Amino acid sequence: MSNAIKSTMTIDRAFRIADVDNRLYGSFIEHLGRAVYGGIYEPGHATADSQGFRQDVIELVRALKVPVVRYPGGNFVSGYNWEDGVGPLAERPKKLELAWCSLEPNYVGTNEFVDWAKKVGTDVMMAVNLGTRGPDAARNLVEYCNHPGGSYYSDLRRSHGYADPHNIKVWCIGNEMDGPWQIGMKTAEEYGRAAVETAKVMKWVDPTIELVACGSSFRAMPTFPSWEKTVLEHTYDHVDYISLHTYYGNSDNDTANYLARTLDMEEFIRTVVATADYVKASKRSKKEMKLSFDEWNVWFHTLESDKAVDPWQIAPALLEDVYTFEDAIVVGLMLITLLKNSDRVRMACLAQLVNVIAPIMTTTGGAAWSQTIYYPFMHASLYGRGTALKPVIETERYDSKDFTDVPYLESVTLFNEEQEEVTIFAVNRHLEQPMALECDMRSFAGYELVEHLTMTNDDMKAKNTELTPNAVTPSKIDTSSFSDGRLEALLPSVSWNVIRFRKQR
């Protein structure tokens, strides 16, 4: 097309970033709003199983192949007593939940969530309370979950009907402890001391677990990145990951600037890596600290409307952002950013999974459907396994309100050597023009083009709702050709693209 902008890309199997940890495609369920009650759990629903879990939601989650789900928070965990959520349902207390001003009935707790995770084929990333509690409650929960038996807490689990240990392998030591909104907020020094002592006893109970220390709540925190430095100086020898959280939005309705926000995410990751490596050097350590981006998503639509919700309800509708087409493109760009940094970002959690800033929505007693952001996340989880390859890209750039030199083409490639498959994820950021992409793939001799999937829409604000659940969905297009190791593809303006190849058999 004569009006198409032109980009070139070179992909070679030697340009390795890392073998992607499948846990990069994790998600998050917090006791917040309708994520649990009315989301994954609704005993009166027509699809509910014997434990009260919605099977229509289970099917949508299974299709995402989520490898790990963080639980039970989030801000919730900083005021949570895990003992309230185990044992006979009739004996569990209803408590005021201060993080979200709700009433928590504790119908779902540790054991039920582990059961749900098995039903959807995922593992649990468990968070412990470092707001109102500390090392003692944390080590007891590890004992309850992971010790086989013969001790007080492991036998307590057995008395609750779970003879076999849950063997939860990833644990978060608190949540966003630098935030003034957090119950039990701490300084970096206070948190670092508490975290290292908590880490020690948790690993003494089960030396096989991996631990995530709290990084800054987001990059704009006034203590970033000195928080990471101080926390890691205390915890470096005892934890395996430092966490990152970020959310983006388009409250000023500037789409070009919105699509550029992942440049901020890239810089966030680089700064945390640099800080962790400084601590490594200062300690003369041989250990490389990994990153867990265990909260990321688009979140801005409900920031104002949620302020009007009456307090002390069970499962009020909170953070129920209805996502647009442009939100899906930003989620795709965030996934590409995670993959481009998968040598250090080994785990990540799309926050959250159901109803609360989520790819899956439900109505109480009614349907479940996929939001716009469901599809790029699904594509990445299904086709983003294997080795991430760094493409060499030449593309035009633009400036926006907050960013300069924003590339119109954003892309990463995945090579699944075992399956003999190659997948290109690519976004065209241009608001008006399609992109003519030429790609040199000579190192993949004998491969053939399987399909080109795209998501594009003339309406940046198009949404999927209960009444129009398929308004924004991916489709196959035939604007790509591949021969003699050269791909020629036409990427629609403002589009998410998945171009798949397979070795000829």
Secondary structure, 3 states (H helix, E strand, C coil): CCCCEEEEEECCCCCEEEECCHHHHEEECCCCCCCCECCCECCCCCCECCCCEEHHHHHHHHHHCCCEEEECCCHHHHHCCHHHHCCCHHHCCCEEECCCCEEECCCCCHHHHHHHHHHHCCEEEEEECCCCCCHHHHHHHHHHHHCCCCCHHHHHHHHCCCCCCCCCCEEEECCCCCCCCCCCCCCHHHHHHHHHHHHHHHHHHCCCCEEEECCCCCCCCCCCCHHHHHHHHHHCCCCCEEEEEEEECCCCCCHHHHCCCHHHHHHHHHHHHHHHHHHHHHCCCCCCCEEEEEEEEECCCCCCHHHHCCCCECCCCCCCCCCEHHHHHHHHHHHHHHHHCCCCEEEEEECCCECCCCCEEECCCCCEEECCCHHHHHHHHHHCCCEEECCEEECCEECCCCCCCEECEEEEEEEECCCCEEEEEEEECCCCCCEEEEEECCCCCCEEEEEEEEECCCCCCCECCCCCCCCCCCEECCCEEEECCEEEEEECCCEEEEEEEEECC
